Amino acid sequence: MTGSIAALGAGLAVIGAGIGIGQVGGKAMEGISRQPEASSKIQTAMIIAAALVEGVALFGVVVALLGK
């Protein structure tokens, strides 16, 4: 029973990361299309934000699986 709850928590963390990275990427593309001359700054900020989202998701998966 607790294993299935841990798997559910890990799945929710991964879904949240996917949504977060999708939002980051979409807004970055929107910003680049509106202001192409700032694309390098936007791209750098996008990569940093995506890495932070992935880190939080990995932390959530580890916590969910350790709760098993």
ABEGO torsion letter per residue (X at the ends): XAAAAAAAAAAAAAAAAAAAAAAAAAAAAAAAAABAAAAAAAAAAAAAAAAAAAAAAAAAAAAAAAAX
